[in-house]
Structure formats: structure tokens, C-alpha cells
């Protein structure tokens, strides 16, 4: 029987599509801890030892290496379930995105990596996204890219985290569709994808009657920011698809601002690569993914 979603008294838990909304005096948490508990039971991992990170740093997962899994349905079911968990856990988006690339022919290292994500969720089951009651609504997007890390095709991964004030409202971690020839190009394409998200959020604000200052996009690659701000089509960038120059138009029309942010403060870094525990915890705190204080 499907449970009803309703706004309840302060502090009461409500359920909607496997998500829980927990109200406190300071704000509300969005979490899927009951869903994660069900996953642990389903895959018989309720007694497993938690992992400190969702994916090993500098992993070398490949479509060609490792023993093939005879029954691929378990892998597909697990990864599909983890995809749903990314609705409240941006910190596993990169890992799940990597694992999704092997759905058609999973191998033993892929299954071990998928179970590691579940082990990580077990250790962080009481975490959720915190939304304070008071905050401005200015749109801020952190954009990052990791150049040519994919072992099999050398494609880059781009990711962003979009905030309304201090509230995390959307995020993405996705392999870029074509090979880039430099880190500058990879970051430039990432900035363009973030700009497309900014345009969508701004249109949503208009529909809802909300007002914010000029949207701001933050990147940690100076060369890509110079490329975005320069209207001259350099010979060395002719190969970049035309639609990626969308960001230049928005800058020239003064619809957005782009600023540099140091790598240690680039929260979108966790959307493009596997990090160590210290960095991951720091970026999670910046994104308001934190233990629930009821």
C-alpha cells in the first residue's frame, strides 16, 4: 500500500517515494535511510563492515578486465537501486555514474565496487541533505571536470552542484559525450553544462515568481574561464562543438557571472572523481549533506 505524503507537525517523519522528510527547529532534512536499510536487507549486507568512501581513489575499472558475472540481473538491480539513492545522496553520484557504464556486461570488480557503495551508505545511513528555514535564494553553481580519467575511452567527467542560497537543489555527474584534448576544454564544457542548468533554474524561478540576483558560476580552472569570456574563436578551439559556446553568449549578455574558486573549496570536485575520506567529508559539509540531528 502506497503511503500518503503530507506536511505534518514539526519533527514528525513523512514518507514519499522512499524518502523521509525530518523537521527540526532549524530546518528540515531530506533522507532515504529507510530505503537504504531495505537495500542492505535485500542484498544481504545488513551485517557488513562499512566503507569510508564510496569508491577507491584512482580506481581502474574497465569493461574488459575481470571475471564476467554469469547472472547480471543482481548487478543491474543493485546499481539501479543505487541510482535512486542519488536523489538525496549527491556524494555517491560519481561512483554510481561509473558503475552504470558496465550494466550491459558487468564483471567481478564492478560488483565488488557496487557493494562498496552500499557499504559506504551503511556507514552514512543517518545522513541527509539539510535545508535551513532561512536563506537567500541566489543561484550559485559550482562546476568541475576531471580530464580523460575513463580508462577505456579517455573521456572526461563533468559535474556540478547548484544551490539556491545555501540550499542544494540540483546536481549532476556525467561522462562527457566526446573526447577532449585538454583539461581546459574539459572544464570549459563543464562550465557550459552548468550554464544550461542555470538557465533552467532561472526559468523555474520566473514561473514560481521568485527573485534572485544575477546567477553565479564557480570554476577552478582559470584557462577555461578565460576561454569562456573571450569572444574570439581561437584556432585551437575550432574543434569544440558550437553548442558548447553557449556560455559565451550568456556572459556577453551579462546574464551570468563566472568566478574562480580554489580547488580546496571546489565542492563539485566530488562529482568528478573518487576522493579520500577527508576531502569527501569536507565537500559533503559544504553541500549540507550531514548527519541528521533530530
Secondary structure, 3 states (H helix, E strand, C coil): CCCCCCCCCCCCEEEECCEEEEECCCEEEEECHHHHHHHHHHCCCCCCCCCCCCCCCCCCCCCCCCCECCCCHHHHHHHHHHHHHCCCCHHHHHHHHHHHHHCCCCEHHHHHHHHHHHHHHHHCCCEEEEEECCCCCCEEEEEEEECCCCCCCCCCEEEEEEEECCEEEEEEEEECCCCCCCHHHHHHHHHHHHHHHHHHHHHHHHHHCCCCCCEEEEECCHHHHHHHHCCCCCHHHCCCCHHHHHHHHHHHCCCEEEEECCHHHCHHHHHCCCCCHHHHHHHHHHCCEEECCC
